[in-house]
Amino acid sequence: MVVDGYDDYFVDKVLSNVINQEQEIDADWKTLKNVQKEAVIGIQCGSNWERLKIILDSFVPIEMAEYINNK
């Protein structure tokens, strides 16, 4: 989905619609899909990697983010 020429609004709308179409999803699946969406949009927009990392970390509990960051 990260392709030159698509703006972040378009990518956000498409990925949000795909996520919202899923009938049988649990909270973890939805969180994972939203993390993926934010990563794609951040990469597409050329976001600063440190800021993108903070945004992605905010989707999971602090303890898990600290564990992931220390690996």
PDB file of N, CA, C and O in Angstrom:
ATOM      1  N   MET A   1       0.816  -1.197   0.000  1.00  0.00           N
ATOM      2  CA  MET A   1       0.000   0.000   0.000  1.00  0.00           C
ATOM      3  C   MET A   1       0.855   1.254   0.000  1.00  0.00           C
ATOM      4  O   MET A   1       0.364   2.328  -0.348  1.00  0.00           O
ATOM      5  N   VAL A   2       2.124   1.146   0.382  1.00  0.00           N
ATOM      6  CA  VAL A   2       2.993   2.305   0.336  1.00  0.00           C
ATOM      7  C   VAL A   2       3.496   2.453  -1.089  1.00  0.00           C
ATOM      8  O   VAL A   2       4.410   1.752  -1.523  1.00  0.00           O
ATOM      9  N   VAL A   3       2.880   3.379  -1.804  1.00  0.00           N
ATOM     10  CA  VAL A   3       3.181   3.564  -3.223  1.00  0.00           C
ATOM     11  C   VAL A   3       3.238   5.054  -3.501  1.00  0.00           C
ATOM     12  O   VAL A   3       2.400   5.814  -3.014  1.00  0.00           O
ATOM     13  N   ASP A   4       4.217   5.470  -4.277  1.00  0.00           N
ATOM     14  CA  ASP A   4       4.296   6.876  -4.658  1.00  0.00           C
ATOM     15  C   ASP A   4       3.009   7.298  -5.359  1.00  0.00           C
ATOM     16  O   ASP A   4       2.464   6.565  -6.186  1.00  0.00           O
ATOM     17  N   GLY A   5       2.542   8.473  -5.018  1.00  0.00           N
ATOM     18  CA  GLY A   5       1.387   9.024  -5.693  1.00  0.00           C
ATOM     19  C   GLY A   5       0.097   8.979  -4.894  1.00  0.00           C
ATOM     20  O   GLY A   5      -0.845   9.702  -5.218  1.00  0.00           O
ATOM     21  N   TYR A   6       0.026   8.152  -3.857  1.00  0.00           N
ATOM     22  CA  TYR A   6      -1.178   8.109  -3.030  1.00  0.00           C
ATOM     23  C   TYR A   6      -0.967   8.968  -1.792  1.00  0.00           C
ATOM     24  O   TYR A   6       0.029   8.823  -1.083  1.00  0.00           O
ATOM     25  N   ASP A   7      -1.922   9.870  -1.539  1.00  0.00           N
ATOM     26  CA  ASP A   7      -1.775  10.714  -0.355  1.00  0.00           C
ATOM     27  C   ASP A   7      -2.256   9.967   0.886  1.00  0.00           C
ATOM     28  O   ASP A   7      -2.964   8.964   0.793  1.00  0.00           O
ATOM     29  N   ASP A   8      -1.858  10.476   2.044  1.00  0.00           N
ATOM     30  CA  ASP A   8      -2.163   9.785   3.296  1.00  0.00           C
ATOM     31  C   ASP A   8      -3.659   9.715   3.583  1.00  0.00           C
ATOM     32  O   ASP A   8      -4.119   8.753   4.199  1.00  0.00           O
ATOM     33  N   TYR A   9      -4.419  10.703   3.154  1.00  0.00           N
ATOM     34  CA  TYR A   9      -5.873  10.675   3.349  1.00  0.00           C
ATOM     35  C   TYR A   9      -6.482   9.479   2.628  1.00  0.00           C
ATOM     36  O   TYR A   9      -7.317   8.772   3.192  1.00  0.00           O
ATOM     37  N   PHE A  10      -6.069   9.251   1.386  1.00  0.00           N
ATOM     38  CA  PHE A  10      -6.567   8.134   0.588  1.00  0.00           C
ATOM     39  C   PHE A  10      -6.205   6.804   1.249  1.00  0.00           C
ATOM     40  O   PHE A  10      -7.058   5.930   1.402  1.00  0.00           O
ATOM     41  N   VAL A  11      -4.956   6.655   1.634  1.00  0.00           N
ATOM     42  CA  VAL A  11      -4.490   5.417   2.260  1.00  0.00           C
ATOM     43  C   VAL A  11      -5.255   5.175   3.558  1.00  0.00           C
ATOM     44  O   VAL A  11      -5.678   4.050   3.823  1.00  0.00           O
ATOM     45  N   ASP A  12      -5.437   6.216   4.368  1.00  0.00           N
ATOM     46  CA  ASP A  12      -6.165   6.097   5.620  1.00  0.00           C
ATOM     47  C   ASP A  12      -7.592   5.623   5.376  1.00  0.00           C
ATOM     48  O   ASP A  12      -8.067   4.709   6.051  1.00  0.00           O
ATOM     49  N   LYS A  13      -8.270   6.228   4.428  1.00  0.00           N
ATOM     50  CA  LYS A  13      -9.655   5.854   4.127  1.00  0.00           C
ATOM     51  C   LYS A  13      -9.762   4.407   3.677  1.00  0.00           C
ATOM     52  O   LYS A  13     -10.624   3.672   4.159  1.00  0.00           O
ATOM     53  N   VAL A  14      -8.898   3.989   2.759  1.00  0.00           N
ATOM     54  CA  VAL A  14      -8.949   2.617   2.245  1.00  0.00           C
ATOM     55  C   VAL A  14      -8.689   1.612   3.359  1.00  0.00           C
ATOM     56  O   VAL A  14      -9.451   0.660   3.525  1.00  0.00           O
ATOM     57  N   LEU A  15      -7.621   1.815   4.121  1.00  0.00           N
ATOM     58  CA  LEU A  15      -7.292   0.866   5.177  1.00  0.00           C
ATOM     59  C   LEU A  15      -8.336   0.865   6.295  1.00  0.00           C
ATOM     60  O   LEU A  15      -8.647  -0.192   6.844  1.00  0.00           O
ATOM     61  N   SER A  16      -8.876   2.024   6.636  1.00  0.00           N
ATOM     62  CA  SER A  16      -9.938   2.087   7.646  1.00  0.00           C
ATOM     63  C   SER A  16     -11.175   1.326   7.187  1.00  0.00           C
ATOM     64  O   SER A  16     -11.801   0.617   7.975  1.00  0.00           O
ATOM     65  N   ASN A  17     -11.521   1.472   5.926  1.00  0.00           N
ATOM     66  CA  ASN A  17     -12.673   0.750   5.394  1.00  0.00           C
ATOM     67  C   ASN A  17     -12.449  -0.756   5.418  1.00  0.00           C
ATOM     68  O   ASN A  17     -13.361  -1.513   5.749  1.00  0.00           O
ATOM     69  N   VAL A  18     -11.255  -1.191   5.074  1.00  0.00           N
ATOM     70  CA  VAL A  18     -10.942  -2.624   5.106  1.00  0.00           C
ATOM     71  C   VAL A  18     -11.057  -3.153   6.536  1.00  0.00           C
ATOM     72  O   VAL A  18     -11.648  -4.208   6.768  1.00  0.00           O
ATOM     73  N   ILE A  19     -10.492  -2.419   7.488  1.00  0.00           N
ATOM     74  CA  ILE A  19     -10.557  -2.839   8.892  1.00  0.00           C
ATOM     75  C   ILE A  19     -12.010  -2.895   9.366  1.00  0.00           C
ATOM     76  O   ILE A  19     -12.404  -3.844  10.044  1.00  0.00           O
ATOM     77  N   ASN A  20     -12.795  -1.898   9.017  1.00  0.00           N
ATOM     78  CA  ASN A  20     -14.183  -1.829   9.486  1.00  0.00           C
ATOM     79  C   ASN A  20     -15.094  -2.856   8.828  1.00  0.00           C
ATOM     80  O   ASN A  20     -16.175  -3.131   9.350  1.00  0.00           O
ATOM     81  N   GLN A  21     -14.694  -3.429   7.705  1.00  0.00           N
ATOM     82  CA  GLN A  21     -15.504  -4.440   7.036  1.00  0.00           C
ATOM     83  C   GLN A  21     -15.429  -5.794   7.720  1.00  0.00           C
ATOM     84  O   GLN A  21     -16.318  -6.629   7.546  1.00  0.00           O
ATOM     85  N   GLU A  22     -14.387  -6.015   8.486  1.00  0.00           N
ATOM     86  CA  GLU A  22     -14.224  -7.308   9.141  1.00  0.00           C
ATOM     87  C   GLU A  22     -15.344  -7.525  10.149  1.00  0.00           C
ATOM     88  O   GLU A  22     -15.583  -6.689  11.021  1.00  0.00           O
ATOM     89  N   GLN A  23     -16.018  -8.646  10.018  1.00  0.00           N
ATOM     90  CA  GLN A  23     -17.164  -8.955  10.878  1.00  0.00           C
ATOM     91  C   GLN A  23     -16.735  -9.579  12.206  1.00  0.00           C
ATOM     92  O   GLN A  23     -17.220  -9.194  13.269  1.00  0.00           O
ATOM     93  N   GLU A  24     -15.844 -10.522  12.134  1.00  0.00           N
ATOM     94  CA  GLU A  24     -15.458 -11.298  13.316  1.00  0.00           C
ATOM     95  C   GLU A  24     -14.041 -10.934  13.738  1.00  0.00           C
ATOM     96  O   GLU A  24     -13.093 -11.660  13.439  1.00  0.00           O
ATOM     97  N   ILE A  25     -13.898  -9.813  14.431  1.00  0.00           N
ATOM     98  CA  ILE A  25     -12.560  -9.415  14.866  1.00  0.00           C
ATOM     99  C   ILE A  25     -12.544  -9.258  16.378  1.00  0.00           C
ATOM    100  O   ILE A  25     -13.540  -8.888  16.999  1.00  0.00           O
ATOM    101  N   ASP A  26     -11.402  -9.545  16.941  1.00  0.00           N
ATOM    102  CA  ASP A  26     -11.257  -9.304  18.371  1.00  0.00           C
ATOM    103  C   ASP A  26     -10.426  -8.039  18.568  1.00  0.00           C
ATOM    104  O   ASP A  26      -9.920  -7.463  17.606  1.00  0.00           O
ATOM    105  N   ALA A  27     -10.293  -7.624  19.795  1.00  0.00           N
ATOM    106  CA  ALA A  27      -9.600  -6.370  20.100  1.00  0.00           C
ATOM    107  C   ALA A  27      -8.137  -6.415  19.676  1.00  0.00           C
ATOM    108  O   ALA A  27      -7.615  -5.420  19.172  1.00  0.00           O
ATOM    109  N   ASP A  28      -7.464  -7.549  19.868  1.00  0.00           N
ATOM    110  CA  ASP A  28      -6.054  -7.655  19.489  1.00  0.00           C
ATOM    111  C   ASP A  28      -5.869  -7.545  17.982  1.00  0.00           C
ATOM    112  O   ASP A  28      -4.937  -6.891  17.515  1.00  0.00           O
ATOM    113  N   TRP A  29      -6.752  -8.181  17.223  1.00  0.00           N
ATOM    114  CA  TRP A  29      -6.667  -8.122  15.768  1.00  0.00           C
ATOM    115  C   TRP A  29      -6.861  -6.696  15.285  1.00  0.00           C
ATOM    116  O   TRP A  29      -6.125  -6.217  14.423  1.00  0.00           O
ATOM    117  N   LYS A  30      -7.861  -6.016  15.849  1.00  0.00           N
ATOM    118  CA  LYS A  30      -8.135  -4.633  15.447  1.00  0.00           C
ATOM    119  C   LYS A  30      -6.954  -3.720  15.801  1.00  0.00           C
ATOM    120  O   LYS A  30      -6.590  -2.839  15.021  1.00  0.00           O
ATOM    121  N   THR A  31      -6.366  -3.935  16.972  1.00  0.00           N
ATOM    122  CA  THR A  31      -5.192  -3.145  17.358  1.00  0.00           C
ATOM    123  C   THR A  31      -4.054  -3.372  16.380  1.00  0.00           C
ATOM    124  O   THR A  31      -3.420  -2.418  15.931  1.00  0.00           O
ATOM    125  N   LEU A  32      -3.790  -4.635  16.046  1.00  0.00           N
ATOM    126  CA  LEU A  32      -2.728  -4.953  15.093  1.00  0.00           C
ATOM    127  C   LEU A  32      -2.969  -4.276  13.753  1.00  0.00           C
ATOM    128  O   LEU A  32      -2.046  -3.698  13.179  1.00  0.00           O
ATOM    129  N   LYS A  33      -4.180  -4.338  13.254  1.00  0.00           N
ATOM    130  CA  LYS A  33      -4.498  -3.728  11.960  1.00  0.00           C
ATOM    131  C   LYS A  33      -4.361  -2.204  12.011  1.00  0.00           C
ATOM    132  O   LYS A  33      -3.928  -1.588  11.037  1.00  0.00           O
ATOM    133  N   ASN A  34      -4.725  -1.601  13.133  1.00  0.00           N
ATOM    134  CA  ASN A  34      -4.562  -0.149  13.259  1.00  0.00           C
ATOM    135  C   ASN A  34      -3.094   0.246  13.366  1.00  0.00           C
ATOM    136  O   ASN A  34      -2.700   1.293  12.851  1.00  0.00           O
ATOM    137  N   VAL A  35      -2.279  -0.576  14.026  1.00  0.00           N
ATOM    138  CA  VAL A  35      -0.838  -0.327  14.073  1.00  0.00           C
ATOM    139  C   VAL A  35      -0.271  -0.395  12.658  1.00  0.00           C
ATOM    140  O   VAL A  35       0.520   0.459  12.258  1.00  0.00           O
ATOM    141  N   GLN A  36      -0.677  -1.407  11.911  1.00  0.00           N
ATOM    142  CA  GLN A  36      -0.206  -1.544  10.531  1.00  0.00           C
ATOM    143  C   GLN A  36      -0.623  -0.341   9.690  1.00  0.00           C
ATOM    144  O   GLN A  36       0.162   0.167   8.889  1.00  0.00           O
ATOM    145  N   LYS A  37      -1.858   0.108   9.876  1.00  0.00           N
ATOM    146  CA  LYS A  37      -2.358   1.270   9.130  1.00  0.00           C
ATOM    147  C   LYS A  37      -1.525   2.511   9.442  1.00  0.00           C
ATOM    148  O   LYS A  37      -1.118   3.237   8.536  1.00  0.00           O
ATOM    149  N   GLU A  38      -1.279   2.747  10.717  1.00  0.00           N
ATOM    150  CA  GLU A  38      -0.490   3.919  11.110  1.00  0.00           C
ATOM    151  C   GLU A  38       0.936   3.837  10.581  1.00  0.00           C
ATOM    152  O   GLU A  38       1.517   4.849  10.189  1.00  0.00           O
ATOM    153  N   ALA A  39       1.498   2.634  10.573  1.00  0.00           N
ATOM    154  CA  ALA A  39       2.854   2.466  10.034  1.00  0.00           C
ATOM    155  C   ALA A  39       2.883   2.799   8.550  1.00  0.00           C
ATOM    156  O   ALA A  39       3.772   3.515   8.089  1.00  0.00           O
ATOM    157  N   VAL A  40       1.925   2.288   7.809  1.00  0.00           N
ATOM    158  CA  VAL A  40       1.866   2.561   6.364  1.00  0.00           C
ATOM    159  C   VAL A  40       1.704   4.053   6.115  1.00  0.00           C
ATOM    160  O   VAL A  40       2.398   4.623   5.272  1.00  0.00           O
ATOM    161  N   ILE A  41       0.797   4.685   6.838  1.00  0.00           N
ATOM    162  CA  ILE A  41       0.569   6.123   6.643  1.00  0.00           C
ATOM    163  C   ILE A  41       1.815   6.916   7.033  1.00  0.00           C
ATOM    164  O   ILE A  41       2.198   7.856   6.337  1.00  0.00           O
ATOM    165  N   GLY A  42       2.445   6.539   8.144  1.00  0.00           N
ATOM    166  CA  GLY A  42       3.659   7.239   8.570  1.00  0.00           C
ATOM    167  C   GLY A  42       4.783   7.118   7.560  1.00  0.00           C
ATOM    168  O   GLY A  42       5.475   8.095   7.273  1.00  0.00           O
ATOM    169  N   ILE A  43       4.965   5.924   7.022  1.00  0.00           N
ATOM    170  CA  ILE A  43       6.001   5.723   6.000  1.00  0.00           C
ATOM    171  C   ILE A  43       5.643   6.495   4.744  1.00  0.00           C
ATOM    172  O   ILE A  43       6.500   7.138   4.138  1.00  0.00           O
ATOM    173  N   GLN A  44       4.380   6.432   4.354  1.00  0.00           N
ATOM    174  CA  GLN A  44       3.906   7.129   3.152  1.00  0.00           C
ATOM    175  C   GLN A  44       4.159   8.633   3.257  1.00  0.00           C
ATOM    176  O   GLN A  44       4.544   9.273   2.279  1.00  0.00           O
ATOM    177  N   CYS A  45       3.939   9.193   4.454  1.00  0.00           N
ATOM    178  CA  CYS A  45       4.098  10.637   4.660  1.00  0.00           C
ATOM    179  C   CYS A  45       5.542  11.043   4.898  1.00  0.00           C
ATOM    180  O   CYS A  45       5.864  12.231   4.913  1.00  0.00           O
ATOM    181  N   GLY A  46       6.413  10.056   5.085  1.00  0.00           N
ATOM    182  CA  GLY A  46       7.801  10.376   5.367  1.00  0.00           C
ATOM    183  C   GLY A  46       8.004  10.869   6.783  1.00  0.00           C
ATOM    184  O   GLY A  46       8.869  11.706   7.041  1.00  0.00           O
ATOM    185  N   SER A  47       7.198  10.342   7.708  1.00  0.00           N
ATOM    186  CA  SER A  47       7.288  10.768   9.110  1.00  0.00           C
ATOM    187  C   SER A  47       8.664  10.468   9.694  1.00  0.00           C
ATOM    188  O   SER A  47       9.348   9.533   9.280  1.00  0.00           O
ATOM    189  N   ASN A  48       9.039  11.279  10.651  1.00  0.00           N
ATOM    190  CA  ASN A  48      10.262  11.063  11.409  1.00  0.00           C
ATOM    191  C   ASN A  48      10.144   9.720  12.118  1.00  0.00           C
ATOM    192  O   ASN A  48       9.117   9.428  12.731  1.00  0.00           O
ATOM    193  N   TRP A  49      11.196   8.898  12.036  1.00  0.00           N
ATOM    194  CA  TRP A  49      11.148   7.546  12.596  1.00  0.00           C
ATOM    195  C   TRP A  49      10.929   7.542  14.090  1.00  0.00           C
ATOM    196  O   TRP A  49      10.213   6.676  14.594  1.00  0.00           O
ATOM    197  N   GLU A  50      11.513   8.470  14.817  1.00  0.00           N
ATOM    198  CA  GLU A  50      11.324   8.521  16.265  1.00  0.00           C
ATOM    199  C   GLU A  50       9.872   8.846  16.618  1.00  0.00           C
ATOM    200  O   GLU A  50       9.305   8.255  17.537  1.00  0.00           O
ATOM    201  N   ARG A  51       9.281   9.777  15.892  1.00  0.00           N
ATOM    202  CA  ARG A  51       7.886  10.130  16.144  1.00  0.00           C
ATOM    203  C   ARG A  51       6.964   8.982  15.770  1.00  0.00           C
ATOM    204  O   ARG A  51       5.992   8.708  16.473  1.00  0.00           O
ATOM    205  N   LEU A  52       7.263   8.314  14.668  1.00  0.00           N
ATOM    206  CA  LEU A  52       6.460   7.176  14.240  1.00  0.00           C
ATOM    207  C   LEU A  52       6.529   6.056  15.279  1.00  0.00           C
ATOM    208  O   LEU A  52       5.523   5.413  15.576  1.00  0.00           O
ATOM    209  N   LYS A  53       7.708   5.832  15.822  1.00  0.00           N
ATOM    210  CA  LYS A  53       7.895   4.801  16.844  1.00  0.00           C
ATOM    211  C   LYS A  53       7.042   5.119  18.077  1.00  0.00           C
ATOM    212  O   LYS A  53       6.435   4.217  18.655  1.00  0.00           O
ATOM    213  N   ILE A  54       6.994   6.359  18.473  1.00  0.00           N
ATOM    214  CA  ILE A  54       6.179   6.763  19.620  1.00  0.00           C
ATOM    215  C   ILE A  54       4.693   6.533  19.335  1.00  0.00           C
ATOM    216  O   ILE A  54       3.961   6.042  20.194  1.00  0.00           O
ATOM    217  N   ILE A  55       4.258   6.885  18.142  1.00  0.00           N
ATOM    218  CA  ILE A  55       2.859   6.672  17.765  1.00  0.00           C
ATOM    219  C   ILE A  55       2.520   5.184  17.796  1.00  0.00           C
ATOM    220  O   ILE A  55       1.493   4.792  18.349  1.00  0.00           O
ATOM    221  N   LEU A  56       3.376   4.362  17.209  1.00  0.00           N
ATOM    222  CA  LEU A  56       3.107   2.923  17.174  1.00  0.00           C
ATOM    223  C   LEU A  56       3.153   2.315  18.563  1.00  0.00           C
ATOM    224  O   LEU A  56       2.351   1.438  18.882  1.00  0.00           O
ATOM    225  N   ASP A  57       4.089   2.774  19.402  1.00  0.00           N
ATOM    226  CA  ASP A  57       4.172   2.295  20.784  1.00  0.00           C
ATOM    227  C   ASP A  57       2.905   2.630  21.575  1.00  0.00           C
ATOM    228  O   ASP A  57       2.537   1.904  22.498  1.00  0.00           O
ATOM    229  N   SER A  58       2.249   3.716  21.217  1.00  0.00           N
ATOM    230  CA  SER A  58       1.072   4.140  21.980  1.00  0.00           C
ATOM    231  C   SER A  58      -0.118   3.201  21.816  1.00  0.00           C
ATOM    232  O   SER A  58      -1.092   3.313  22.561  1.00  0.00           O
ATOM    233  N   PHE A  59      -0.062   2.286  20.867  1.00  0.00           N
ATOM    234  CA  PHE A  59      -1.153   1.337  20.665  1.00  0.00           C
ATOM    235  C   PHE A  59      -1.126   0.178  21.656  1.00  0.00           C
ATOM    236  O   PHE A  59      -2.136  -0.503  21.834  1.00  0.00           O
ATOM    237  N   VAL A  60       0.005  -0.055  22.297  1.00  0.00           N
ATOM    238  CA  VAL A  60       0.133  -1.195  23.203  1.00  0.00           C
ATOM    239  C   VAL A  60       0.418  -0.694  24.618  1.00  0.00           C
ATOM    240  O   VAL A  60       0.871   0.437  24.795  1.00  0.00           O
ATOM    241  N   PRO A  61       0.152  -1.535  25.635  1.00  0.00           N
ATOM    242  CA  PRO A  61       0.445  -1.117  27.009  1.00  0.00           C
ATOM    243  C   PRO A  61       1.916  -0.727  27.167  1.00  0.00           C
ATOM    244  O   PRO A  61       2.784  -1.255  26.471  1.00  0.00           O
ATOM    245  N   ILE A  62       2.180   0.179  28.067  1.00  0.00           N
ATOM    246  CA  ILE A  62       3.530   0.707  28.270  1.00  0.00           C
ATOM    247  C   ILE A  62       4.529  -0.405  28.542  1.00  0.00           C
ATOM    248  O   ILE A  62       5.646  -0.372  28.025  1.00  0.00           O
ATOM    249  N   GLU A  63       4.144  -1.392  29.348  1.00  0.00           N
ATOM    250  CA  GLU A  63       5.062  -2.481  29.677  1.00  0.00           C
ATOM    251  C   GLU A  63       5.485  -3.237  28.420  1.00  0.00           C
ATOM    252  O   GLU A  63       6.653  -3.595  28.269  1.00  0.00           O
ATOM    253  N   MET A  64       4.528  -3.478  27.517  1.00  0.00           N
ATOM    254  CA  MET A  64       4.839  -4.204  26.301  1.00  0.00           C
ATOM    255  C   MET A  64       5.731  -3.358  25.389  1.00  0.00           C
ATOM    256  O   MET A  64       6.652  -3.885  24.766  1.00  0.00           O
ATOM    257  N   ALA A  65       5.467  -2.062  25.306  1.00  0.00           N
ATOM    258  CA  ALA A  65       6.271  -1.170  24.486  1.00  0.00           C
ATOM    259  C   ALA A  65       7.704  -1.137  24.996  1.00  0.00           C
ATOM    260  O   ALA A  65       8.649  -1.155  24.207  1.00  0.00           O
ATOM    261  N   GLU A  66       7.866  -1.088  26.318  1.00  0.00           N
ATOM    262  CA  GLU A  66       9.219  -1.093  26.888  1.00  0.00           C
ATOM    263  C   GLU A  66       9.933  -2.400  26.575  1.00  0.00           C
ATOM    264  O   GLU A  66      11.121  -2.397  26.251  1.00  0.00           O
ATOM    265  N   TYR A  67       9.219  -3.515  26.669  1.00  0.00           N
ATOM    266  CA  TYR A  67       9.795  -4.825  26.354  1.00  0.00           C
ATOM    267  C   TYR A  67      10.244  -4.880  24.900  1.00  0.00           C
ATOM    268  O   TYR A  67      11.342  -5.348  24.599  1.00  0.00           O
ATOM    269  N   ILE A  68       9.389  -4.399  23.999  1.00  0.00           N
ATOM    270  CA  ILE A  68       9.710  -4.405  22.567  1.00  0.00           C
ATOM    271  C   ILE A  68      10.907  -3.513  22.281  1.00  0.00           C
ATOM    272  O   ILE A  68      11.791  -3.885  21.509  1.00  0.00           O
ATOM    273  N   ASN A  69      10.942  -2.342  22.897  1.00  0.00           N
ATOM    274  CA  ASN A  69      12.022  -1.386  22.644  1.00  0.00           C
ATOM    275  C   ASN A  69      13.368  -1.835  23.203  1.00  0.00           C
ATOM    276  O   ASN A  69      14.416  -1.382  22.743  1.00  0.00           O
ATOM    277  N   ASN A  70      13.342  -2.718  24.186  1.00  0.00           N
ATOM    278  CA  ASN A  70      14.599  -3.198  24.780  1.00  0.00           C
ATOM    279  C   ASN A  70      15.146  -4.427  24.072  1.00  0.00           C
ATOM    280  O   ASN A  70      16.204  -4.927  24.454  1.00  0.00           O
ATOM    281  N   LYS A  71      14.475  -4.917  23.078  1.00  0.00           N
ATOM    282  CA  LYS A  71      14.936  -6.084  22.313  1.00  0.00           C
ATOM    283  C   LYS A  71      15.895  -5.650  21.240  1.00  0.00           C
ATOM    284  O   LYS A  71      16.396  -6.484  20.486  1.00  0.00           O
TER     285      LYS A  71
END
